[in-house]
Amino acid sequence: MMSDYLKYGKSISKNKGLFLAAFLILFFLSMRSLGMAHEYYLRVFNAVIMMIVIGVGILRYRSKLEDEHYGSFFDLYKIALRTSFFGISIFTVFLALYLDIIDPAFMMEIKQEESVSPYMSPITAAGIVLIEGLGSSLVFSYLVIQLFKKPSIEFEGQKA
């Protein structure tokens, strides 16, 4: 018999990863069009977007489970990390293309206004975003799983 993760988890993480990429791209383009692309505090919304999409993926997986169990922590973590990996990877490719082909003036703006290396290229900028996104997804995935965890202690007269 196929495990629940193989049956549902991989497709859920791909679908939600595409949603994550779409939301990140939409947020980036909207901030760029509003002239707020240099505001670092807006990166908090990237984290919020990532946590919401990971949470929706985990809830979707739990709703597909045949038993009333919560699901293995490692299955949930794999789903969350795969979702993040798909979404962040697609966003990173988009960002590299955007900085190199669509709007190279923005890359020049970044080099002039920010304290980065003069050797910064669109690929290295996208690589930095990839490393940051994957690193934060490790933490956010764990946090979201803990937030959606069902209580495991039952008291007399109460059900978990």
Buried (B, 14 or more C-beta within 10 A) or exposed (E): EEEBBEEBBEEBBBBBBBBBBBBBBEBBBEBBEEEEBEEEEBEEEBBEBBBBBBBBBBEBBBEBBEEEEBBEEEBBBBBBBBBBBBBBBBBBEBBBEBBBEEBEEBBEEBBEEEEEEEEBBBEBBBBBBBEBBBEBBEEBBBBBBEEBEEEEEEEEEEEE
